[in-house]
Amino acid sequence: MLFRRIYQFLIVYCLCLVGLLGIKQVLGLSDYVIPGVTLIHSTFGRVSGGYFLDVLNTLSVTIFGQIISIAMAFTVGILGRKSSWAGSFIKVMAYNIQAYPIVALAPIIFILLGDGFISRLLIASMICYFPLLLSVLGVMAVPVKDIEHFYIATGRMRWQLEVKIRAFENLSKLTTVIAGSATLAMAGTIVAEFIAANAGIGYSIRIALYQSDLAGILTALFYIGIIISVYQGMLETLGELVKTKWSAPKGGELL
Amino acid sequence: MSVKPWEFRQWPVVILVIFVLFCVSPVRAGAIKVNYRLKWLFNTSVAGDILAVDQGYFKTAGLDVTVKEGSPEKNAINELELGYADFGVASADQVIRALDKGADVVVLAQLFQVNPMQWIYRADRPEIKVLGDLKGRHIGITFGGNDETIMRTLLALAGLGEKDVRLSGVRFDFTPFLKKKVDVWPVYKNSQGVILADQLSREGEAVYFFNPSQFGVNFVANSIVTSGKLMKTHPERVKIFLKSLLSAWEAAMDPVNAAQVLAAVKKKDSQTPDDIQQKQLAATRQLIKPDKGIRIGVFDVGAWKQTETILLNEHQIKGPVGIASRLIAQERL
């Protein structure tokens, strides 16, 4: 799965690069607008080391941000799963907070918290959190009647059990969403770095943009793609392991 | 009896009338469509560009000009090459970098005779009278921006290394300067500089501006550019555009027309308070026309060459681009 992710990314990246070079040739554009192969190659050699470390820096924030957003989404999803007044209040509140574009809130965050690690973490988790919340709410708000009925009828149903049943019955959906949200967390971190941070690959892209250095931006995109593919592939592999371990074997039964 | 739209048989006549009206309308009749991309948002520092449209300078010259705001993502030189813009505003470093990468761009006029990119600092700190006075200061720079290049050049001239000063990355948020976390803050003197100075004066604080050109570093700022291709194929259009634009700038920088200019700017930038805009206009005047005898748009060729040398020394370009040959003096048009 990991290698499939990487070569899929490489295919897409190469196709886009070929497309760009094709446009350059057809329109006769200079290296200033679209860099040529030589310039891309020399820029790659010049900035690779620094950009690779920058992407790792971004990835570290991404991972923390994703963990926080998963925790937030599950907390709100579990609290808001009931159709009670409190449940719907939590849901409405969670939706309303998300109604503000993060890019508009980001300057306030940076003014209050500065441009360090915490601001990047907060913005990354906020961008990643909402799609996760929607999925968690979708899973947690729908009863698994066949199983839950037994526990309700025997008076053994507790909220923890209800959450476990719904989570395990939708394990595949949840692991897919969590793996997919890695991209959002990465995008959130890069947005935060681009707007105002002083570290990470988003910050390097901003500098490259100031200098109209598209070759630098292409190099940054390459490393972002590779690293996110590896991270997402690892999450998917982990998800498969969890599913294999915790799901009932096919044709068998849970003891 | 009402007629349904699909039963109305005169549609061809209506369409023909609309087409004829469209073709003979004053704008269409002979007016040449031109796109002009600015470097930044509409504000007082582009007063001349705003006035050119507002007071019909372009229209009188037979041009139908659309002036578009700029941003770091909307690079005028890229747009010239892609055909989205016919003219644009770019700083000297952008022009030189573009030439270094093979772009076909020429410079028609240098708008700012003094670079508005300067540093502001509180007057309760000792005045920076010689470059050595930068030692020990906490200086803000935009990493990757031209202020970084300018500051590094100044530090090199002063013989100061990174350990002699403290450099911090800055953005548009002034909080670190207002909270005194950073001593010396980069600003565009005629826009942000006016706002910050005003804000601090309300708190009873006076400010100084640190102007690199007073220390021998003349890094050229905004200039009007076009593509070499347009220059060759439509020299008359270039000439007309430049003539009408520079006439508008001359009028905009004349204190007699201040009220008219501010009214035109207000239409485009309604957020900035009137008193600030007045101060911004005065500050812009000092940078564009520092002396009454200076004709707007003239090139400070020495400053252009110095800008090229700085970029070369900072390894931001591969080799010399011969910038002087790309400066098209008005007389040559």
Interface residues (C-beta under 8 A of the other chain):
Chain A: L27 L29 S30 D31 Y32 V33 P35 L39 P107 F110 I111 D115 A196 N198 Y203 R206 I207 A208 L209 Y210 Q211 S212
Chain B: P72 E73 N75 I77 N78 E81 L82 Q94 R97 A98 D100 K101 G102 A103 D104 T142 F143 G144 G145 S168 G169 R171 D173 T175 Q316
